[in-house]
Amino acid sequence: MVVGTVEEAKVLAKQSPAKAEQMLKEIIATKLGMSEEAMREYEFALMELGALYRDQNYRRTDELAYLITTSRTVMSSFAKAKTAKIVRQLIDLFTTMPDTLDIQIAVTKSCIEWAISEKRSFLRQNLETRLVGLYLQKQSYQEALLLINNLLKELKRLDDKMMLVEVQLLESRVYHALRNIPKSRASLTSARTSANSAYCPPLMQAGLDMQSGILHAEDKDYKTAFSYFIEALEGFSSQDETAKAIAALKYMLLCKIMLNLTDEVTQILSGKLAMKYAGRDLEAMKAVAKAHSNRSLAQFEQALSDFKGELGMDPFIRSHFNALYDTLLEQNLVRVIEPFSRVEIEHVAKLVGLGTQQVEGKLSQMILDKVFSGVLDQGTGCLIVFDEVEKDKAYDAALDTIEKLSQVVEVLYTNQASLLE
């Protein structure tokens, strides 16, 4: 029986992938009947061959792309829902393969064209939604927004709530990546409104919570952001979405660090969920928390260097840690220059352990931001710090008096004008 042959190929794949590939190709090439069993056998063989191409020791992206393209001819005779499921599953095989973003986009576009020609609207909408996510990964934001606008018009007309929520959530993420926070928040509000009017799957709800937390963190409301990230972590964890759960946990730790509650970082890391996802990602956050607790720029830079992949690849974490680094640098510089009225910039740089040029640039920025009063003497390479001059309250009192007198004169003028009339 053919199903047995598929099972044999599955076992054979561990010892001889080439023979298993040939066996599966023969099964797929066999002329199918229209029976449900024959279609199921074809589906099994197709998925096994795709998994074989995806396998770490036998990775062949071009063959997988070709398999998806050629199998569509046979799948034209399948039910629309089954075809959509198989095509999605085959494209999903790319997700665990590194450096395949361009080929994923090309294959998805090809499948969209096929879906249009076959008049399979549901599959096309699903693939276009997936393409938006791929464009977001590639940072092709304008292409993503163009596709989103077309999808939103169509989905609102069809009243497809679940896909509408997904597209609106993607729109929020695109605008956030473009740093257009008001539009990102508006899109998220729309997504939540759509989600409230229909059943929202746990994974989708976790995605909404994650984006809500991110936007609250952008507003420096880290307490509220933390509560959303907890909800997102529980949602992703319940659905076995390990990568997303780890991201939510990292964002929770980020909130505690930004709130200067580094003691609570240790408590979170000793929790049940944190123990489940222990690894370099959490070690990276722990190292940053320790550096921040010690107010040590050297430790902070060391942590960023040691865990470059874990901390530098996420734009959200990177932007907040850049702000944290600037705050930490300002605190260190203020503490160093506090005893001096005149000090060499080179000496300040040595005390904080940074380059002279970097310190000079930061000091000039702090003077412009009125963190302290002073001036940089470029000729001698010195920083001259002025004593803080207390603001004379008499000036404010004088301005208030003039404003009150002005109001009195206005009232007198208005009254006199009314009498003349």
Sequence and secondary structure as in RCSB ss.txt:
>XXXX:A:sequence
MVVGTVEEAKVLAKQSPAKAEQMLKEIIATKLGMSEEAMREYEFALMELGALYRDQNYRRTDELAYLITTSRTVM
SSFAKAKTAKIVRQLIDLFTTMPDTLDIQIAVTKSCIEWAISEKRSFLRQNLETRLVGLYLQKQSYQEALLLINN
LLKELKRLDDKMMLVEVQLLESRVYHALRNIPKSRASLTSARTSANSAYCPPLMQAGLDMQSGILHAEDKDYKTA
FSYFIEALEGFSSQDETAKAIAALKYMLLCKIMLNLTDEVTQILSGKLAMKYAGRDLEAMKAVAKAHSNRSLAQF
EQALSDFKGELGMDPFIRSHFNALYDTLLEQNLVRVIEPFSRVEIEHVAKLVGLGTQQVEGKLSQMILDKVFSGV
LDQGTGCLIVFDEVEKDKAYDAALDTIEKLSQVVEVLYTNQASLLE
>XXXX:A:secstr
 HHHHHHHHHHHHHH HHHHHHHHHHHHHS   SSHHHHHHHHHHHHHHHHHHHSGGG  HHHHHHHHHHHHHHH
TTS HHHHHHHHHHHHHGGGGSTT HHHHHHHHHHHHHHHHHTT HHHHHHHHHHHHHHHHHHT HHHHHHHHHH
HHHHHHHHT HHHHHHHHHHHHHHHHHTT HHHHHHHHHHHHHHHHTS   HHHHHHHHHHHHHHHHHTT HHHH
HHHHHHHHHHHHHTT HHHHHHHHHHHHHHHHHTT HHHHHHHHTSHHHHHT SHHHHHHHHHHHHHHHT HHHH
HHHHHHTHHHHHS HHHHHHHHHHHHHHHHHHHHHHHTT SEEEHHHHHHHHTS HHHHHHHHHHHHHTTSS EE
EETTTTEEEE       HHHHHHHHHHHHHHHHHHHHHHHHHHHH 
